[in-house]
Amino acid sequence: MAIQQMLLGIPAPSGGNTDIENNGLIAYWNATSENVQNQSSASTINCSVSSNHLYSNTTSMTWEASDGGRVIVPSGGDNFFEWANTLTFNGGTAWTYFWCGLKEVNTNNWWMMATNNDGDNFIGVYNDYLHRLDSNNNIKGDLSLSNISYATNTIHCFYVTMKADGNMTWFHNGSTLGSVTFGDGTNVWANDSAVFKFLNRYSGTSLHSEGRFHFSGFYDRDLSSSEVSSNWSAHQTRLGI
C-alpha cells in the first residue's frame, strides 16, 4: 500500500495487486480475473471504486490471462463497452483520464479511448501524431506531435490531465508527451464540458480500438507528472513488465 494511502487509511483499489493513487479516483475498470464477471453472457468489468461498472454490448467477453488480465476488443461498430453512469466534467474543473491496452488497429485511423454516442465528446489519437479531446460543444484540444509511432501488438498506457484553467498534458507509458491549452482562445474550457459513456465507440457506428483492453479510469482532479509516473510503475507490476 502506498505511503499516502497508509497515512490516510485509504484502501488501494482492488484488482491485480495494483496500488495506484486513490485520491480522486472515481472510476477504475481493471480487467483482472476477479473483476471480469459472467464472461459467457452479460459480461461486466466491475468498477473497483464505485458501482459504475463497465458492460460489454456483445453477449460475451473473451478474457485472457496474459499481461495480468485483459479482454479482447472485437472489431465492428456494435462491439463496444459502456459504463453504467455517464461521467460529465464541467468547464473550469480538473480531471484525469487513463487507458491501457494492446494496440492492433491501423495507425492511419482514429484510435478511440473514451467516447460518447453523439459525434462529439471523445479522447483519441489519430495517425499517432494527433492527440485530441473533443468536447460537448465540439471544441477541441489538440496536441500534435511529430516523430511519434505507437507500435502495433504493443502495450500502450495513456494519461491525459485537464487543469481547471484548460491546460492539458498527455503522457505515454509514464513519460510526458506534451501540453496544450484547450480551445481556440475564444472558446475555452471554462465555458465548456465533456461527457463520456463508452470505451471504443464513436458516434454509435465506428470502432477504432481493436486489440486487447487492460484497464481504464477517471480522476476528478488533475494528477501531477510524478503521480502519473508512480501510477505507471504500479501498472508495470500489474502488467508484468
Secondary structure, 3 states (H helix, E strand, C coil): CCHHHHHHCCCCCCCCCCCCCCCCEEEEEECCCCCEECCCCCCEECECCCCCCEEECCCCCCEECHHHCEEEECCCCCCCEEEEEEEEEECCCCEEEEEEEEECCCCCCEEEEEECCCCCCEEEEECCCEEEEECCCCCEEEEECCCCCCCCCCEEEEEEEECCCCEEEEEECCEEEEEEECCCCCCCHHHCEEEEEEECCECCCECCCCEEEEEEEEECCCCCHHHHHHHHHHHHHHHCC
